[in-house]
Amino acid sequence: MSSGKMDERLTKRTGKYRLRFYAVAPDQLEIIKLALKLAREECNTNFDSVALDAICLEFIATRN
């Protein structure tokens, strides 16, 4: 979807997890990869999903 929105009806479920896909520009991909790398190191994890969760929680915490 070019609008950047996600159609939840089209996401695949794998057990208790849900796969999500996003289209990003090449420069955005580099930023995302670096942010995930730093978050993985800070959270001491090998999983991008854990790192993404930490990034989102930090973002939300700074907004309130």
N, CA, C, O and CB atoms as a CASP TS submission, in Angstrom:
PFRMAT TS
TARGET T0000
AUTHOR 0000-0000-0000
METHOD Language model
MODEL 1
PARENT N/A
ATOM      1  N   MET     1       0.849  -1.166   0.000  1.00  0.00           N
ATOM      2  CA  MET     1       0.000   0.000   0.000  1.00  0.00           C
ATOM      3  C   MET     1       0.894   1.228   0.000  1.00  0.00           C
ATOM      4  O   MET     1       1.701   1.398   0.914  1.00  0.00           O
ATOM      5  CB  MET     1      -0.965  -0.002   1.215  1.00  0.00           C
ATOM      6  N   SER     2       0.773   2.061  -0.970  1.00  0.00           N
ATOM      7  CA  SER     2       1.665   3.202  -1.100  1.00  0.00           C
ATOM      8  C   SER     2       1.409   4.285  -0.073  1.00  0.00           C
ATOM      9  O   SER     2       2.269   5.143   0.124  1.00  0.00           O
ATOM     10  CB  SER     2       1.545   3.778  -2.461  1.00  0.00           C
ATOM     11  N   SER     3       0.261   4.281   0.589  1.00  0.00           N
ATOM     12  CA  SER     3      -0.052   5.313   1.578  1.00  0.00           C
ATOM     13  C   SER     3       0.697   5.110   2.877  1.00  0.00           C
ATOM     14  O   SER     3       0.647   5.975   3.752  1.00  0.00           O
ATOM     15  CB  SER     3      -1.533   5.340   1.850  1.00  0.00           C
ATOM     16  N   GLY     4       1.394   3.988   3.033  1.00  0.00           N
ATOM     17  CA  GLY     4       2.106   3.700   4.266  1.00  0.00           C
ATOM     18  C   GLY     4       1.213   3.042   5.307  1.00  0.00           C
ATOM     19  O   GLY     4       1.674   2.725   6.403  1.00  0.00           O
ATOM     20  N   LYS     5      -0.059   2.833   4.982  1.00  0.00           N
ATOM     21  CA  LYS     5      -0.979   2.193   5.915  1.00  0.00           C
ATOM     22  C   LYS     5      -0.940   0.691   5.726  1.00  0.00           C
ATOM     23  O   LYS     5      -0.544   0.192   4.673  1.00  0.00           O
ATOM     24  CB  LYS     5      -2.411   2.722   5.728  1.00  0.00           C
ATOM     25  N   MET     6      -1.348  -0.011   6.741  1.00  0.00           N
ATOM     26  CA  MET     6      -1.297  -1.473   6.741  1.00  0.00           C
ATOM     27  C   MET     6      -2.707  -2.036   6.712  1.00  0.00           C
ATOM     28  O   MET     6      -3.554  -1.623   7.504  1.00  0.00           O
ATOM     29  CB  MET     6      -0.529  -2.001   7.975  1.00  0.00           C
ATOM     30  N   ASP     7      -2.964  -2.962   5.821  1.00  0.00           N
ATOM     31  CA  ASP     7      -4.252  -3.639   5.768  1.00  0.00           C
ATOM     32  C   ASP     7      -4.143  -4.897   6.615  1.00  0.00           C
ATOM     33  O   ASP     7      -3.575  -5.899   6.181  1.00  0.00           O
ATOM     34  CB  ASP     7      -4.670  -3.976   4.293  1.00  0.00           C
ATOM     35  N   GLU     8      -4.690  -4.844   7.828  1.00  0.00           N
ATOM     36  CA  GLU     8      -4.576  -5.961   8.777  1.00  0.00           C
ATOM     37  C   GLU     8      -5.200  -7.242   8.231  1.00  0.00           C
ATOM     38  O   GLU     8      -4.793  -8.337   8.619  1.00  0.00           O
ATOM     39  CB  GLU     8      -5.237  -5.595  10.104  1.00  0.00           C
ATOM     40  N   ARG     9      -6.167  -7.125   7.349  1.00  0.00           N
ATOM     41  CA  ARG     9      -6.814  -8.327   6.823  1.00  0.00           C
ATOM     42  C   ARG     9      -5.853  -9.149   5.979  1.00  0.00           C
ATOM     43  O   ARG     9      -6.060 -10.349   5.802  1.00  0.00           O
ATOM     44  CB  ARG     9      -8.040  -7.952   5.997  1.00  0.00           C
ATOM     45  N   LEU    10      -4.811  -8.525   5.460  1.00  0.00           N
ATOM     46  CA  LEU    10      -3.891  -9.225   4.578  1.00  0.00           C
ATOM     47  C   LEU    10      -2.646  -9.733   5.291  1.00  0.00           C
ATOM     48  O   LEU    10      -1.785 -10.346   4.661  1.00  0.00           O
ATOM     49  CB  LEU    10      -3.490  -8.327   3.454  1.00  0.00           C
ATOM     50  N   THR    11      -2.534  -9.488   6.596  1.00  0.00           N
ATOM     51  CA  THR    11      -1.363  -9.973   7.325  1.00  0.00           C
ATOM     52  C   THR    11      -1.525 -11.460   7.626  1.00  0.00           C
ATOM     53  O   THR    11      -2.619 -11.927   7.942  1.00  0.00           O
ATOM     54  CB  THR    11      -1.158  -9.171   8.636  1.00  0.00           C
ATOM     55  N   LYS    12      -0.428 -12.187   7.524  1.00  0.00           N
ATOM     56  CA  LYS    12      -0.457 -13.627   7.746  1.00  0.00           C
ATOM     57  C   LYS    12      -0.230 -13.918   9.216  1.00  0.00           C
ATOM     58  O   LYS    12       0.555 -13.245   9.884  1.00  0.00           O
ATOM     59  CB  LYS    12       0.598 -14.343   6.882  1.00  0.00           C
ATOM     60  N   ARG    13      -0.917 -14.914   9.701  1.00  0.00           N
ATOM     61  CA  ARG    13      -0.726 -15.357  11.079  1.00  0.00           C
ATOM     62  C   ARG    13       0.126 -16.608  11.084  1.00  0.00           C
ATOM     63  O   ARG    13      -0.094 -17.529  10.297  1.00  0.00           O
ATOM     64  CB  ARG    13      -2.083 -15.616  11.779  1.00  0.00           C
ATOM     65  N   THR    14       1.097 -16.633  11.975  1.00  0.00           N
ATOM     66  CA  THR    14       1.931 -17.817  12.138  1.00  0.00           C
ATOM     67  C   THR    14       1.871 -18.176  13.614  1.00  0.00           C
ATOM     68  O   THR    14       2.614 -17.618  14.421  1.00  0.00           O
ATOM     69  CB  THR    14       3.422 -17.573  11.649  1.00  0.00           C
ATOM     70  N   GLY    15       1.004 -19.091  13.967  1.00  0.00           N
ATOM     71  CA  GLY    15       0.805 -19.431  15.373  1.00  0.00           C
ATOM     72  C   GLY    15       0.233 -18.232  16.103  1.00  0.00           C
ATOM     73  O   GLY    15      -0.816 -17.709  15.726  1.00  0.00           O
ATOM     74  N   LYS    16       0.913 -17.801  17.138  1.00  0.00           N
ATOM     75  CA  LYS    16       0.418 -16.661  17.902  1.00  0.00           C
ATOM     76  C   LYS    16       0.981 -15.349  17.382  1.00  0.00           C
ATOM     77  O   LYS    16       0.664 -14.290  17.925  1.00  0.00           O
ATOM     78  CB  LYS    16       0.764 -16.823  19.369  1.00  0.00           C
ATOM     79  N   TYR    17       1.800 -15.392  16.354  1.00  0.00           N
ATOM     80  CA  TYR    17       2.420 -14.190  15.804  1.00  0.00           C
ATOM     81  C   TYR    17       1.724 -13.749  14.531  1.00  0.00           C
ATOM     82  O   TYR    17       1.069 -14.548  13.861  1.00  0.00           O
ATOM     83  CB  TYR    17       3.898 -14.428  15.534  1.00  0.00           C
ATOM     84  N   ARG    18       1.866 -12.497  14.206  1.00  0.00           N
ATOM     85  CA  ARG    18       1.306 -11.949  12.977  1.00  0.00           C
ATOM     86  C   ARG    18       2.431 -11.281  12.198  1.00  0.00           C
ATOM     87  O   ARG    18       3.156 -10.447  12.741  1.00  0.00           O
ATOM     88  CB  ARG    18       0.149 -10.940  13.276  1.00  0.00           C
ATOM     89  N   LEU    19       2.577 -11.642  10.939  1.00  0.00           N
ATOM     90  CA  LEU    19       3.593 -11.040  10.082  1.00  0.00           C
ATOM     91  C   LEU    19       3.080  -9.714   9.543  1.00  0.00           C
ATOM     92  O   LEU    19       1.922  -9.605   9.139  1.00  0.00           O
ATOM     93  CB  LEU    19       3.974 -11.992   8.921  1.00  0.00           C
ATOM     94  N   ARG    20       3.948  -8.704   9.537  1.00  0.00           N
ATOM     95  CA  ARG    20       3.583  -7.391   8.987  1.00  0.00           C
ATOM     96  C   ARG    20       4.662  -6.983   8.002  1.00  0.00           C
ATOM     97  O   ARG    20       5.848  -7.216   8.236  1.00  0.00           O
ATOM     98  CB  ARG    20       3.416  -6.310  10.119  1.00  0.00           C
ATOM     99  N   PHE    21       4.256  -6.385   6.919  1.00  0.00           N
ATOM    100  CA  PHE    21       5.190  -5.962   5.885  1.00  0.00           C
ATOM    101  C   PHE    21       5.009  -4.478   5.622  1.00  0.00           C
ATOM    102  O   PHE    21       3.885  -3.976   5.590  1.00  0.00           O
ATOM    103  CB  PHE    21       4.989  -6.776   4.588  1.00  0.00           C
ATOM    104  N   TYR    22       6.124  -3.777   5.434  1.00  0.00           N
ATOM    105  CA  TYR    22       6.104  -2.348   5.155  1.00  0.00           C
ATOM    106  C   TYR    22       7.002  -2.068   3.958  1.00  0.00           C
ATOM    107  O   TYR    22       8.053  -2.690   3.797  1.00  0.00           O
ATOM    108  CB  TYR    22       6.559  -1.528   6.394  1.00  0.00           C
ATOM    109  N   ALA    23       6.583  -1.137   3.131  1.00  0.00           N
ATOM    110  CA  ALA    23       7.426  -0.673   2.037  1.00  0.00           C
ATOM    111  C   ALA    23       8.184   0.554   2.537  1.00  0.00           C
ATOM    112  O   ALA    23       7.579   1.523   2.993  1.00  0.00           O
ATOM    113  CB  ALA    23       6.577  -0.343   0.747  1.00  0.00           C
ATOM    114  N   VAL    24       9.504   0.504   2.449  1.00  0.00           N
ATOM    115  CA  VAL    24      10.319   1.618   2.905  1.00  0.00           C
ATOM    116  C   VAL    24      11.318   1.998   1.814  1.00  0.00           C
ATOM    117  O   VAL    24      11.732   1.163   1.010  1.00  0.00           O
ATOM    118  CB  VAL    24      11.052   1.262   4.222  1.00  0.00           C
ATOM    119  N   ALA    25      11.690   3.263   1.804  1.00  0.00           N
ATOM    120  CA  ALA    25      12.691   3.757   0.858  1.00  0.00           C
ATOM    121  C   ALA    25      14.071   3.273   1.307  1.00  0.00           C
ATOM    122  O   ALA    25      14.262   2.965   2.484  1.00  0.00           O
ATOM    123  CB  ALA    25      12.651   5.321   0.757  1.00  0.00           C
ATOM    124  N   PRO    26      15.028   3.204   0.388  1.00  0.00           N
ATOM    125  CA  PRO    26      16.372   2.726   0.744  1.00  0.00           C
ATOM    126  C   PRO    26      17.005   3.493   1.910  1.00  0.00           C
ATOM    127  O   PRO    26      17.642   2.882   2.768  1.00  0.00           O
ATOM    128  CB  PRO    26      17.276   2.821  -0.460  1.00  0.00           C
ATOM    129  N   ASP    27      16.842   4.806   1.954  1.00  0.00           N
ATOM    130  CA  ASP    27      17.432   5.560   3.056  1.00  0.00           C
ATOM    131  C   ASP    27      16.716   5.260   4.372  1.00  0.00           C
ATOM    132  O   ASP    27      17.345   5.282   5.430  1.00  0.00           O
ATOM    133  CB  ASP    27      17.384   7.064   2.760  1.00  0.00           C
ATOM    134  N   GLN    28      15.430   4.984   4.328  1.00  0.00           N
ATOM    135  CA  GLN    28      14.697   4.605   5.530  1.00  0.00           C
ATOM    136  C   GLN    28      15.163   3.243   6.030  1.00  0.00           C
ATOM    137  O   GLN    28      15.265   3.024   7.237  1.00  0.00           O
ATOM    138  CB  GLN    28      13.184   4.586   5.258  1.00  0.00           C
ATOM    139  N   LEU    29      15.443   2.341   5.116  1.00  0.00           N
ATOM    140  CA  LEU    29      15.881   1.000   5.489  1.00  0.00           C
ATOM    141  C   LEU    29      17.191   1.055   6.269  1.00  0.00           C
ATOM    142  O   LEU    29      17.356   0.331   7.251  1.00  0.00           O
ATOM    143  CB  LEU    29      16.043   0.122   4.242  1.00  0.00           C
ATOM    144  N   GLU    30      18.103   1.889   5.851  1.00  0.00           N
ATOM    145  CA  GLU    30      19.381   2.013   6.566  1.00  0.00           C
ATOM    146  C   GLU    30      19.164   2.517   7.993  1.00  0.00           C
ATOM    147  O   GLU    30      19.806   2.028   8.922  1.00  0.00           O
ATOM    148  CB  GLU    30      20.332   2.964   5.808  1.00  0.00           C
ATOM    149  N   ILE    31      18.271   3.482   8.177  1.00  0.00           N
ATOM    150  CA  ILE    31      17.964   4.010   9.509  1.00  0.00           C
ATOM    151  C   ILE    31      17.310   2.934  10.364  1.00  0.00           C
ATOM    152  O   ILE    31      17.657   2.774  11.534  1.00  0.00           O
ATOM    153  CB  ILE    31      17.044   5.247   9.410  1.00  0.00           C
ATOM    154  N   ILE    32      16.368   2.195   9.787  1.00  0.00           N
ATOM    155  CA  ILE    32      15.674   1.138  10.512  1.00  0.00           C
ATOM    156  C   ILE    32      16.654   0.054  10.951  1.00  0.00           C
ATOM    157  O   ILE    32      16.619  -0.397  12.096  1.00  0.00           O
ATOM    158  CB  ILE    32      14.562   0.531   9.643  1.00  0.00           C
ATOM    159  N   LYS    33      17.525  -0.360  10.039  1.00  0.00           N
ATOM    160  CA  LYS    33      18.498  -1.401  10.371  1.00  0.00           C
ATOM    161  C   LYS    33      19.434  -0.956  11.489  1.00  0.00           C
ATOM    162  O   LYS    33      19.753  -1.741  12.381  1.00  0.00           O
ATOM    163  CB  LYS    33      19.308  -1.780   9.136  1.00  0.00           C
ATOM    164  N   LEU    34      19.875   0.301  11.445  1.00  0.00           N
ATOM    165  CA  LEU    34      20.759   0.810  12.495  1.00  0.00           C
ATOM    166  C   LEU    34      20.022   0.893  13.831  1.00  0.00           C
ATOM    167  O   LEU    34      20.571   0.515  14.866  1.00  0.00           O
ATOM    168  CB  LEU    34      21.313   2.194  12.108  1.00  0.00           C
ATOM    169  N   ALA    35      18.778   1.385  13.811  1.00  0.00           N
ATOM    170  CA  ALA    35      17.996   1.481  15.046  1.00  0.00           C
ATOM    171  C   ALA    35      17.765   0.103  15.655  1.00  0.00           C
ATOM    172  O   ALA    35      17.874  -0.058  16.871  1.00  0.00           O
ATOM    173  CB  ALA    35      16.652   2.168  14.777  1.00  0.00           C
ATOM    174  N   LEU    36      17.448  -0.888  14.835  1.00  0.00           N
ATOM    175  CA  LEU    36      17.245  -2.243  15.334  1.00  0.00           C
ATOM    176  C   LEU    36      18.540  -2.831  15.891  1.00  0.00           C
ATOM    177  O   LEU    36      18.522  -3.510  16.918  1.00  0.00           O
ATOM    178  CB  LEU    36      16.699  -3.138  14.225  1.00  0.00           C
ATOM    179  N   LYS    37      19.648  -2.575  15.227  1.00  0.00           N
ATOM    180  CA  LYS    37      20.942  -3.065  15.712  1.00  0.00           C
ATOM    181  C   LYS    37      21.252  -2.483  17.085  1.00  0.00           C
ATOM    182  O   LYS    37      21.631  -3.214  18.000  1.00  0.00           O
ATOM    183  CB  LYS    37      22.067  -2.710  14.718  1.00  0.00           C
ATOM    184  N   LEU    38      21.092  -1.172  17.233  1.00  0.00           N
ATOM    185  CA  LEU    38      21.375  -0.524  18.513  1.00  0.00           C
ATOM    186  C   LEU    38      20.429  -1.016  19.607  1.00  0.00           C
ATOM    187  O   LEU    38      20.846  -1.236  20.744  1.00  0.00           O
ATOM    188  CB  LEU    38      21.266   0.997  18.372  1.00  0.00           C
ATOM    189  N   ALA    39      19.155  -1.185  19.258  1.00  0.00           N
ATOM    190  CA  ALA    39      18.177  -1.665  20.245  1.00  0.00           C
ATOM    191  C   ALA    39      18.455  -3.112  20.640  1.00  0.00           C
ATOM    192  O   ALA    39      18.288  -3.475  21.805  1.00  0.00           O
ATOM    193  CB  ALA    39      16.751  -1.539  19.689  1.00  0.00           C
ATOM    194  N   ARG    40      18.876  -3.944  19.684  1.00  0.00           N
ATOM    195  CA  ARG    40      19.231  -5.332  20.019  1.00  0.00           C
ATOM    196  C   ARG    40      20.393  -5.362  21.004  1.00  0.00           C
ATOM    197  O   ARG    40      20.389  -6.136  21.961  1.00  0.00           O
ATOM    198  CB  ARG    40      19.595  -6.126  18.743  1.00  0.00           C
ATOM    199  N   GLU    41      21.385  -4.515  20.758  1.00  0.00           N
ATOM    200  CA  GLU    41      22.540  -4.448  21.664  1.00  0.00           C
ATOM    201  C   GLU    41      22.114  -3.960  23.046  1.00  0.00           C
ATOM    202  O   GLU    41      22.527  -4.521  24.061  1.00  0.00           O
ATOM    203  CB  GLU    41      23.630  -3.520  21.087  1.00  0.00           C
ATOM    204  N   GLU    42      21.290  -2.919  23.086  1.00  0.00           N
ATOM    205  CA  GLU    42      20.859  -2.354  24.360  1.00  0.00           C
ATOM    206  C   GLU    42      19.983  -3.319  25.146  1.00  0.00           C
ATOM    207  O   GLU    42      20.056  -3.372  26.373  1.00  0.00           O
ATOM    208  CB  GLU    42      20.113  -1.058  24.130  1.00  0.00           C
ATOM    209  N   CYS    43      19.161  -4.076  24.445  1.00  0.00           N
ATOM    210  CA  CYS    43      18.247  -5.026  25.103  1.00  0.00           C
ATOM    211  C   CYS    43      18.880  -6.401  25.289  1.00  0.00           C
ATOM    212  O   CYS    43      18.278  -7.292  25.888  1.00  0.00           O
ATOM    213  CB  CYS    43      16.961  -5.163  24.294  1.00  0.00           C
ATOM    214  N   ASN    44      20.085  -6.567  24.778  1.00  0.00           N
ATOM    215  CA  ASN    44      20.788  -7.848  24.862  1.00  0.00           C
ATOM    216  C   ASN    44      19.938  -8.982  24.279  1.00  0.00           C
ATOM    217  O   ASN    44      19.687  -9.994  24.934  1.00  0.00           O
ATOM    218  CB  ASN    44      21.155  -8.160  26.325  1.00  0.00           C
ATOM    219  N   THR    45      19.506  -8.784  23.036  1.00  0.00           N
ATOM    220  CA  THR    45      18.681  -9.778  22.355  1.00  0.00           C
ATOM    221  C   THR    45      19.174  -9.958  20.932  1.00  0.00           C
ATOM    222  O   THR    45      19.869  -9.099  20.391  1.00  0.00           O
ATOM    223  CB  THR    45      17.195  -9.367  22.365  1.00  0.00           C
ATOM    224  N   ASN    46      18.812 -11.071  20.336  1.00  0.00           N
ATOM    225  CA  ASN    46      19.116 -11.322  18.927  1.00  0.00           C
ATOM    226  C   ASN    46      17.893 -11.131  18.044  1.00  0.00           C
ATOM    227  O   ASN    46      17.972 -11.303  16.827  1.00  0.00           O
ATOM    228  CB  ASN    46      19.663 -12.728  18.750  1.00  0.00           C
ATOM    229  N   PHE    47      16.763 -10.776  18.646  1.00  0.00           N
ATOM    230  CA  PHE    47      15.502 -10.738  17.927  1.00  0.00           C
ATOM    231  C   PHE    47      15.090  -9.303  17.569  1.00  0.00           C
ATOM    232  O   PHE    47      14.997  -8.432  18.434  1.00  0.00           O
ATOM    233  CB  PHE    47      14.415 -11.402  18.757  1.00  0.00           C
ATOM    234  N   ASP    48      14.846  -9.085  16.271  1.00  0.00           N
ATOM    235  CA  ASP    48      14.393  -7.770  15.821  1.00  0.00           C
ATOM    236  C   ASP    48      13.044  -7.403  16.432  1.00  0.00           C
ATOM    237  O   ASP    48      12.788  -6.230  16.704  1.00  0.00           O
ATOM    238  CB  ASP    48      14.300  -7.737  14.297  1.00  0.00           C
ATOM    239  N   SER    49      12.178  -8.397  16.651  1.00  0.00           N
ATOM    240  CA  SER    49      10.856  -8.093  17.203  1.00  0.00           C
ATOM    241  C   SER    49      10.964  -7.536  18.620  1.00  0.00           C
ATOM    242  O   SER    49      10.202  -6.645  18.996  1.00  0.00           O
ATOM    243  CB  SER    49       9.976  -9.348  17.199  1.00  0.00           C
ATOM    244  N   VAL    50      11.902  -8.052  19.403  1.00  0.00           N
ATOM    245  CA  VAL    50      12.129  -7.539  20.758  1.00  0.00           C
ATOM    246  C   VAL    50      12.703  -6.132  20.674  1.00  0.00           C
ATOM    247  O   VAL    50      12.304  -5.250  21.434  1.00  0.00           O
ATOM    248  CB  VAL    50      13.083  -8.472  21.560  1.00  0.00           C
ATOM    249  N   ALA    51      13.630  -5.921  19.759  1.00  0.00           N
ATOM    250  CA  ALA    51      14.228  -4.600  19.577  1.00  0.00           C
ATOM    251  C   ALA    51      13.180  -3.586  19.116  1.00  0.00           C
ATOM    252  O   ALA    51      13.151  -2.455  19.599  1.00  0.00           O
ATOM    253  CB  ALA    51      15.382  -4.670  18.562  1.00  0.00           C
ATOM    254  N   LEU    52      12.330  -3.991  18.192  1.00  0.00           N
ATOM    255  CA  LEU    52      11.279  -3.092  17.715  1.00  0.00           C
ATOM    256  C   LEU    52      10.318  -2.731  18.835  1.00  0.00           C
ATOM    257  O   LEU    52       9.894  -1.581  18.947  1.00  0.00           O
ATOM    258  CB  LEU    52      10.515  -3.730  16.557  1.00  0.00           C
ATOM    259  N   ASP    53       9.975  -3.703  19.657  1.00  0.00           N
ATOM    260  CA  ASP    53       9.107  -3.456  20.803  1.00  0.00           C
ATOM    261  C   ASP    53       9.746  -2.421  21.739  1.00  0.00           C
ATOM    262  O   ASP    53       9.067  -1.511  22.214  1.00  0.00           O
ATOM    263  CB  ASP    53       8.826  -4.774  21.564  1.00  0.00           C
ATOM    264  N   ALA    54      11.041  -2.560  21.999  1.00  0.00           N
ATOM    265  CA  ALA    54      11.746  -1.618  22.872  1.00  0.00           C
ATOM    266  C   ALA    54      11.759  -0.214  22.263  1.00  0.00           C
ATOM    267  O   ALA    54      11.564   0.774  22.970  1.00  0.00           O
ATOM    268  CB  ALA    54      13.187  -2.099  23.127  1.00  0.00           C
ATOM    269  N   ILE    55      11.988  -0.131  20.960  1.00  0.00           N
ATOM    270  CA  ILE    55      11.980   1.169  20.277  1.00  0.00           C
ATOM    271  C   ILE    55      10.602   1.814  20.400  1.00  0.00           C
ATOM    272  O   ILE    55      10.500   3.004  20.695  1.00  0.00           O
ATOM    273  CB  ILE    55      12.371   1.009  18.781  1.00  0.00           C
ATOM    274  N   CYS    56       9.557   1.048  20.179  1.00  0.00           N
ATOM    275  CA  CYS    56       8.188   1.576  20.255  1.00  0.00           C
ATOM    276  C   CYS    56       7.840   2.012  21.674  1.00  0.00           C
ATOM    277  O   CYS    56       7.242   3.070  21.868  1.00  0.00           O
ATOM    278  CB  CYS    56       7.181   0.524  19.770  1.00  0.00           C
ATOM    279  N   LEU    57       8.211   1.202  22.669  1.00  0.00           N
ATOM    280  CA  LEU    57       7.936   1.571  24.061  1.00  0.00           C
ATOM    281  C   LEU    57       8.659   2.859  24.439  1.00  0.00           C
ATOM    282  O   LEU    57       8.097   3.709  25.129  1.00  0.00           O
ATOM    283  CB  LEU    57       8.352   0.436  25.010  1.00  0.00           C
ATOM    284  N   GLU    58       9.895   3.002  23.992  1.00  0.00           N
ATOM    285  CA  GLU    58      10.656   4.225  24.280  1.00  0.00           C
ATOM    286  C   GLU    58       9.997   5.435  23.612  1.00  0.00           C
ATOM    287  O   GLU    58       9.896   6.505  24.212  1.00  0.00           O
ATOM    288  CB  GLU    58      12.122   4.079  23.798  1.00  0.00           C
ATOM    289  N   PHE    59       9.553   5.258  22.374  1.00  0.00           N
ATOM    290  CA  PHE    59       8.885   6.347  21.667  1.00  0.00           C
ATOM    291  C   PHE    59       7.620   6.766  22.409  1.00  0.00           C
ATOM    292  O   PHE    59       7.382   7.957  22.613  1.00  0.00           O
ATOM    293  CB  PHE    59       8.545   5.929  20.225  1.00  0.00           C
ATOM    294  N   ILE    60       6.818   5.798  22.809  1.00  0.00           N
ATOM    295  CA  ILE    60       5.579   6.094  23.523  1.00  0.00           C
ATOM    296  C   ILE    60       5.875   6.780  24.853  1.00  0.00           C
ATOM    297  O   ILE    60       5.191   7.731  25.231  1.00  0.00           O
ATOM    298  CB  ILE    60       4.771   4.809  23.754  1.00  0.00           C
ATOM    299  N   ALA    61       6.885   6.301  25.558  1.00  0.00           N
ATOM    300  CA  ALA    61       7.233   6.885  26.857  1.00  0.00           C
ATOM    301  C   ALA    61       7.646   8.347  26.741  1.00  0.00           C
ATOM    302  O   ALA    61       7.366   9.151  27.630  1.00  0.00           O
ATOM    303  CB  ALA    61       8.355   6.091  27.502  1.00  0.00           C
ATOM    304  N   THR    62       8.308   8.685  25.647  1.00  0.00           N
ATOM    305  CA  THR    62       8.753  10.065  25.479  1.00  0.00           C
ATOM    306  C   THR    62       7.639  10.978  25.002  1.00  0.00           C
ATOM    307  O   THR    62       7.795  12.199  25.033  1.00  0.00           O
ATOM    308  CB  THR    62       9.901  10.122  24.509  1.00  0.00           C
ATOM    309  N   ARG    63       6.529  10.425  24.566  1.00  0.00           N
ATOM    310  CA  ARG    63       5.394  11.214  24.081  1.00  0.00           C
ATOM    311  C   ARG    63       4.441  11.595  25.216  1.00  0.00           C
ATOM    312  O   ARG    63       3.663  12.537  25.066  1.00  0.00           O
ATOM    313  CB  ARG    63       4.635  10.435  23.007  1.00  0.00           C
ATOM    314  N   ASN    64       4.484  10.896  26.331  1.00  0.00           N
ATOM    315  CA  ASN    64       3.548  11.140  27.433  1.00  0.00           C
ATOM    316  C   ASN    64       4.167  12.025  28.494  1.00  0.00           C
ATOM    317  O   ASN    64       3.519  12.334  29.494  1.00  0.00           O
ATOM    318  CB  ASN    64       3.100   9.825  28.055  1.00  0.00           C
TER
END
